[in-house]
Amino acid sequence: MRDEIGKFQSAKMQPLGVNPASLESHRGYVEKFHFNFPLLSDSERAIAGAYHALKDDGKGIQRTVYVIGRDGTGCCSPTSTRSGSPTASRNSGPKGSPPRRPPAT
């Protein structure tokens, strides 16, 4: 995301990173990798759980990207298949929110 920030900004999108590490850990991570977007701490894994990003053990986090509309609902979620090629999933909002169709390209 860091290297593509201009594309996000052109599309009027705000990237956010979410990670279960502490705020202190995030400071070092942001400095080390020169992030130019906010990195949020999800130490309770509430966001990861709401967005179906927890691994089966309930502790590990799947690397996941969501595009969330201004109305707060997810519109698409690029996910990886076993072959590694990305796909778009319609089941992308937080638990209980209706999935939306990915935007036409």
Beta strands, then each sheet from edge to edge (+ up, - down):
strand 1: 17-19
strand 2: 39-41
strand 3: 67-68
strand 4: 74-80
strand 5: 86-89
sheet 1: 1+ 2+
sheet 2: 3+ 4- 5+
end
